[in-house]
């Protein structure tokens, strides 16, 4: 794996990053109808049509996010990612790597458990929920670290995923 050979993230890596983020936000917003629809299915009841529609959207968006994560991982493997900003301690670099890897694992785990539960192969709704809690915690750590590095350390971290900030800071 060429993890730190890139000078900058490729445009596809940036687009997929924000697509995954938006997908996760939408998934959070429409998760309750999915829970109600799945609960009705497992109880042998007919779900509310609105819940069924939103549940189908949840499944579709979840599948797209899952595929986007797989593509992101392939791009990461194929092209690498930029090294950490100057001044990053080795401990910070290790923690960042662990958080990123755990976040990818959670994103894949949520998608996989969601697909298995939705298709009726296995009832993994509880595991799906707990992976979501772990993922949400990791997202908060990831975003908090990015904001800390950008505004406290002033190392330009956000310009790596928001290229427009580079234009604003140089122009």
BELMOZI-V514581 format. One record per residue. N is the residue number from 1. RES is the residue in one letter. PHI is phi in degrees with one decimal (NA if undefined). BURIAL is 1 if it has 24 or more other C-alpha atoms within 12 Angstrom, else 0. D_CENTER is the distance of its C-alpha to the mean C-alpha in whole Angstrom. Layout:
n->[N | N]
res->[RES | RES]
phi->[PHI | PHI]
burial->[BURIAL | BURIAL]
d_center->[D_CENTER | D_CENTER]
This chain:
n->[1 | 2 | 3 | 4 | 5 | 6 | 7 | 8 | 9 | 10 | 11 | 12 | 13 | 14 | 15 | 16 | 17 | 18 | 19 | 20 | 21 | 22 | 23 | 24 | 25 | 26 | 27 | 28 | 29 | 30 | 31 | 32 | 33 | 34 | 35 | 36 | 37 | 38 | 39 | 40 | 41 | 42 | 43 | 44 | 45 | 46 | 47 | 48 | 49 | 50 | 51 | 52 | 53 | 54 | 55 | 56 | 57 | 58 | 59 | 60 | 61 | 62 | 63 | 64 | 65 | 66 | 67 | 68 | 69 | 70 | 71 | 72 | 73 | 74 | 75 | 76 | 77 | 78 | 79 | 80 | 81 | 82 | 83 | 84 | 85 | 86 | 87 | 88 | 89 | 90 | 91 | 92 | 93 | 94 | 95 | 96 | 97 | 98 | 99 | 100 | 101 | 102 | 103 | 104 | 105 | 106 | 107 | 108 | 109 | 110 | 111 | 112 | 113 | 114 | 115 | 116 | 117 | 118 | 119 | 120 | 121 | 122 | 123 | 124 | 125 | 126 | 127 | 128 | 129 | 130 | 131 | 132 | 133 | 134 | 135 | 136 | 137 | 138 | 139 | 140 | 141 | 142 | 143 | 144 | 145 | 146 | 147 | 148 | 149 | 150 | 151 | 152 | 153 | 154 | 155 | 156 | 157 | 158 | 159 | 160 | 161 | 162 | 163 | 164 | 165 | 166 | 167 | 168 | 169 | 170 | 171]
res->[X | X | X | X | X | X | X | X | X | X | X | X | X | X | X | X | X | X | X | X | X | X | X | X | X | X | X | X | X | X | X | X | X | X | X | X | X | X | X | X | X | X | X | X | X | X | X | X | X | X | X | X | X | X | X | X | X | X | X | X | X | X | X | X | X | X | X | X | X | X | X | X | X | X | X | X | X | X | X | X | X | X | X | X | X | X | X | X | X | X | X | X | X | X | X | X | X | X | X | X | X | X | X | X | X | X | X | X | X | X | X | X | X | X | X | X | X | X | X | X | X | X | X | X | X | X | X | X | X | X | X | X | X | X | X | X | X | X | X | X | X | X | X | X | X | X | X | X | X | X | X | X | X | X | X | X | X | X | X | X | X | X | X | X | X | X | X | X | X | X | X]
phi->[NA | -100.1 | -67.8 | -133.7 | -94.7 | -75.9 | -81.8 | -154.3 | -68.7 | -72.9 | -53.9 | -63.3 | -65.0 | -68.3 | -60.2 | -66.0 | -56.1 | -73.5 | -62.4 | -62.5 | -59.6 | -64.5 | -60.9 | -64.2 | -61.9 | -63.7 | -60.5 | -63.3 | -66.8 | -115.4 | -76.8 | -60.8 | -60.0 | -64.9 | -62.9 | -63.6 | -66.0 | -66.8 | -61.1 | -62.9 | -59.6 | -66.2 | -88.4 | 77.5 | -100.0 | -88.3 | -72.5 | -58.5 | -57.7 | -65.7 | -63.2 | -62.6 | -65.0 | -66.6 | -65.4 | -64.2 | -62.0 | -59.1 | -64.4 | -64.8 | -63.9 | -59.9 | -65.7 | -65.6 | -63.5 | -57.8 | -64.5 | -62.1 | -65.4 | -60.8 | -65.5 | -59.2 | -64.6 | -64.4 | -62.0 | -62.2 | -67.4 | -71.5 | -111.8 | 78.5 | -135.1 | -63.9 | -67.8 | -69.4 | -59.5 | -56.5 | 93.7 | -75.4 | -72.5 | -64.4 | -65.3 | -62.5 | -64.1 | -64.7 | -62.2 | -60.0 | -63.3 | -64.1 | -64.5 | -60.3 | -63.6 | -65.5 | -64.8 | -61.0 | -61.7 | -65.1 | -59.1 | -69.3 | -64.1 | -63.5 | -62.6 | -65.6 | -66.8 | -64.7 | -63.9 | -66.0 | -69.5 | -61.2 | -80.6 | 82.5 | -68.3 | -151.3 | -91.3 | -114.7 | -58.6 | -66.1 | -62.5 | -55.9 | -62.1 | -67.9 | -65.5 | -60.9 | -62.8 | -61.5 | -63.7 | -61.5 | -61.5 | -65.7 | -63.2 | -62.3 | -61.7 | -61.2 | -66.8 | -61.5 | -65.4 | -62.4 | -67.3 | -59.4 | -65.0 | -71.2 | -101.6 | -97.9 | -76.4 | 54.4 | -100.6 | 76.2 | -53.8 | -66.3 | -66.8 | -71.6 | -111.0 | -129.1 | -57.0 | -60.9 | -66.2 | -63.6 | -65.1 | -67.4 | -77.3 | -101.6 | -113.1]
burial->[0 | 0 | 0 | 0 | 0 | 0 | 0 | 1 | 1 | 0 | 0 | 0 | 1 | 1 | 0 | 1 | 1 | 0 | 1 | 1 | 1 | 0 | 1 | 1 | 0 | 0 | 1 | 1 | 0 | 1 | 1 | 0 | 1 | 1 | 1 | 1 | 1 | 1 | 1 | 0 | 0 | 0 | 0 | 0 | 0 | 0 | 0 | 0 | 0 | 0 | 1 | 1 | 0 | 1 | 1 | 1 | 1 | 1 | 1 | 0 | 1 | 1 | 1 | 1 | 1 | 1 | 0 | 1 | 1 | 1 | 1 | 1 | 1 | 0 | 1 | 1 | 0 | 0 | 1 | 0 | 1 | 0 | 0 | 1 | 1 | 0 | 0 | 0 | 0 | 0 | 0 | 0 | 0 | 0 | 0 | 1 | 0 | 0 | 1 | 1 | 0 | 1 | 1 | 1 | 1 | 1 | 1 | 1 | 1 | 1 | 1 | 1 | 1 | 1 | 1 | 0 | 1 | 1 | 0 | 0 | 0 | 0 | 0 | 1 | 1 | 0 | 0 | 1 | 1 | 0 | 1 | 1 | 0 | 0 | 1 | 1 | 0 | 1 | 1 | 0 | 0 | 1 | 0 | 0 | 1 | 1 | 0 | 0 | 1 | 0 | 0 | 0 | 0 | 0 | 0 | 1 | 1 | 1 | 1 | 1 | 1 | 1 | 0 | 0 | 0 | 0 | 0 | 0 | 0 | 0 | 0]
d_center->[21 | 21 | 19 | 20 | 23 | 21 | 23 | 20 | 16 | 17 | 17 | 15 | 12 | 12 | 12 | 9 | 7 | 9 | 9 | 5 | 6 | 9 | 8 | 6 | 10 | 12 | 11 | 12 | 15 | 16 | 16 | 19 | 21 | 19 | 20 | 24 | 24 | 23 | 25 | 28 | 28 | 28 | 31 | 33 | 33 | 32 | 29 | 29 | 29 | 26 | 24 | 24 | 23 | 20 | 19 | 20 | 18 | 15 | 15 | 15 | 12 | 11 | 12 | 11 | 8 | 9 | 11 | 9 | 7 | 11 | 12 | 10 | 11 | 15 | 15 | 14 | 17 | 19 | 19 | 18 | 17 | 19 | 20 | 20 | 22 | 26 | 26 | 23 | 25 | 24 | 23 | 21 | 20 | 19 | 17 | 15 | 15 | 14 | 12 | 10 | 11 | 10 | 7 | 7 | 9 | 8 | 5 | 9 | 11 | 10 | 10 | 13 | 15 | 14 | 16 | 19 | 20 | 20 | 22 | 24 | 24 | 23 | 23 | 20 | 19 | 19 | 17 | 14 | 15 | 15 | 12 | 10 | 13 | 12 | 8 | 9 | 12 | 9 | 8 | 11 | 13 | 10 | 11 | 15 | 15 | 15 | 17 | 20 | 20 | 20 | 23 | 24 | 25 | 25 | 23 | 21 | 18 | 17 | 19 | 17 | 14 | 16 | 19 | 21 | 22 | 24 | 26 | 27 | 27 | 30 | 32]
